[in-house]
Amino acid sequence: MKKDSFFNQLISTIAGLGVPGLVLLVVTSASGFAGAAALTTGLAALGGPFGMLGGIALLGVLALIVKGLTEYGLDALFKAVLDELRKSGLSDEDIVGKINDMPIPREIKKMVIDMVVSSGFGEKKVKNPQVRVFWSQSTDMAIGKAYELIELHSAVKYLILIIKKENAMAWEGAIVSSDATELVKVLYKKPGLREFISSSRSLAVGERYKLEEESTGAFSPILIEIKVDQGFWLGKLVGDSTSDEIVNIIYKA
């Protein structure tokens, strides 16, 4: 695509607003002129880049964005603005963190963050292998922050950016310390619990199974108490020789 003077001017204008400009671009594409104007008017009261825009200036910026979306499409504009923000010194982690801190609906945050992640973190390429699982020993995982976490199967540490929270013990993340950006699963594993192995992904909550303990190879009857995620459960040891001990159950093919 030939980048003419209007394209360059538009990218400079949007990027000049910082991360809020990136959000404004996506909101305008998704909701049109009126929806974007309503959201931005509300944000203006909170100050920041939007607060510097008066009513006429706001309408002017939105009109430029609408014209740009018609001529170039969202993907081209989003990538160009994102590249400008990166050139200004913002990392992808910084951008996601700022989006997450903005006083906007969760659905919009998710939409913009997903686009940042899909961009491949700079010049890296996105790949979609079978989802890898990483362990967290804390339930306090903040969206937009990166943590060093251990992978289930390799026991190797990677830097993982938390993208979204799926439930109290499961998150979606992305590897940011490898040659290619890769979406992964992050699961909470309480430290100190014994671990048992399942050869099936279909264990049902409330049912009992005879499972093998990973460290000893011994089999014990276990009642499935909680399904944390596909392939990971919390269970309770049941039998005469136990006292309702809670354990981790992990699917391994």
N, C-alpha and C positions, 0 to 999 in steps of 0.2 A: 504494500500500500504506500502510495506517495504521501509523504507528510508535508502538507502545504503550510502556509503561514497561519491560517486559521486553526489548524490542528495544533500547531506548536503553541499558539497563543492560548488556546483552550486548556491544554495540558498544564501550562504554566499557571493559569488562573486557578484551576482546581487544586493543583499541588500546593499553591500558595496558601490555601486554607488548611494545609496539613492533613492529618488523618480524617478530620471531619469532612474534608472535601471528597475523600474517597467514599465515605458513607453517603454523602449527598448525591454522588454520581449513581450509586447503586439504587438508592431510594427513588431518584428521579426515573430511572429505567423501569423500576418495578411498579411505581404508583403514579407516574405521570407528573405533569407540572403542578397540578393542584395539591396532590398528596405530598409532594416534596416541599412545596411552599408552606403547608400547614405544619409539617414536622420541623422545618428549619425555623419558622417563627417561634415555635415553642422553645427550641434550643437557644435562640438568640437571647432569651431572657436570662439564660445561665452564663452568659459571657463567652469568652474564648473567641475563636475565629468567626463563628456565626454571629456573635454579639457585635462585631465590627460592621456587619452588613445592615444597612438601613433597608426599609421596605423596597424602595426603587432599586437599590443595588442588588438586593436579593433576587428580585424579579429578573433583573438583567443577567445575573449569573445563571439562573435556572433556564432562561431563554437560550443562552449560549450552550448549556449542557444538552437541552432538548435538540437543538440543531445538530450538535456533535453526535449525539446518539443516532439521529436519523442518517447522518452521512457516513459514520464510521462504525457504529455498533458498540455495544457495551464492552465486549472483550478487548477490543483494540484500545479503547480509552482507559479501561481499568488497568491494563498491563502498563500502559505508558505512564499513568499517574503513579502507579506502584513503583515503577522504576525510578521516577523522580524523587519519591519519598526515600527510597533506598540510597540514592545518590546524596541526599541531604544528610545522611548519617543514621537514619532509622533502620534498625534490624527488623526482620519479620516478627520476632518476639515482641519488640517495642510496639509495632503497629497493632498486633493482635491485642496486646495489653491495653492500648489506648482505646481500641474499639470496645473492649469489654468494660472499660470504665465509663463509657459515654452513657448519658441518661436517655437511652433509646430502648424500644421494645426488644425483648430477647430474640424474636424472630428475625429482626433486622440484623442484630449482632451476628447471629448464626450465619445468615446469608452472606454478609461481608467477610467474616472470618473464613468461611468455607472457600470463598473465591481467592483469598490470600493464600490459603494452604494449597489450593488447586493450581496456583500459579507456579508451584515448584520451588519455592524459597529461592529467589534469585534466578540464576541460570540453570539450576538443577532440573532434572526431569522427574515427573511423577511416575511411579510404577505401582502396580496393583497386584502384588503377589497374595498368597494366602495370608490372612491377617495374623500377625505375630502378637504374642501376649507378653506383657511386661507387668511386673509386680510392684505395687506400692505398699509400704508398711504404714501408711497414713491415710485417713479418710479426708484429710484437709488438703485437697489438690486444687489449686486455683487456676481457673481458665485464663490462658494467656501467659502462663509462667512455664518455664522449662525445668525439668528435674532429671537427675541421673537415676535411671531405673534399670533393674536387672531383667533380662529376658528369661522367660520360662525355660525354653529348651536349651539355650546355649550358656546360660548363667553369665553372659557378658553384659557389661553396663553400656547403656546408650543415653544420650541426652534426648529427652522426650518433651515436646511442647504439648501441653494439655489444651485441647480444642473445645471439647464439650463434655458435660457431665451427663451420663446416661441414667445412673441411679446412685444410691448412697455408697455403693462399692464398685462402681464401674465408670470408666471414662473412655473417650476417644482421644487419641493423641497422634503425633507425627514425629518421626525420627528427624532430627535436625543436625546430626553429627555424622552423617554418612554421605556417600557420593550421590545418592538419589533420595528424594523425599518420599517417605513411605508412611501411610496411615497404619496405625497399630491400635491394639486394645490395651488399656491399663486397668488392672484389677487389684482390689485391696486384698491382701493376704495377711491376716493377723499373725504377728511374730509369735513363735513358740508353739504353734499348734502342730500336732503330728499330721503327716500327709499320707493320703491313700490314693491309689491309682484306679481309674475307671477305664475300661477299654471301649466304653460306649458313651456317646454324647446324649443319650436319651434317658438318663436317670430321672425318676419322677419324685417330686417332693411328697413326703409321707410314706414312701415305700422303703423296704429294707433290702440291702444287697450285701453279699459277702465280697469284700474288697481287700486288695493286697496293700499292705503298708510299704511305702517306697523304701524306707531305710532298712527294714528287717526281712521283707519278703513274706511275712506272716499274714494270714487271712483272718479278718474279723468281720462280724455283722455290724452294718452301719445303717442308721436311719437317716434319710436325706431330709434335712431341715430347711435349707434355703438354697434356691438357685441364684447364684450371684450373676452368672452369665453363661452363655452356651459353652460347656466344657469346664465349668468350675462351680462347685457347690460347697456349702458348709453342712456337715453332718454330725451325728451323735453316735458314739460307740454304744452299742447295746449288748447286754449279756450279763451273766452272773459275776464275771470278774472285773467289770468296769462300773464306773459311777457317772454315767451320762456325760462322758468327756466329749467336748466339741473338737472336730477335726476338719482339715481341709481335704477336699476330694478334687482331683485334677484329672481331666481326660488326657490320655497319652496314647496315640495310635501304636 
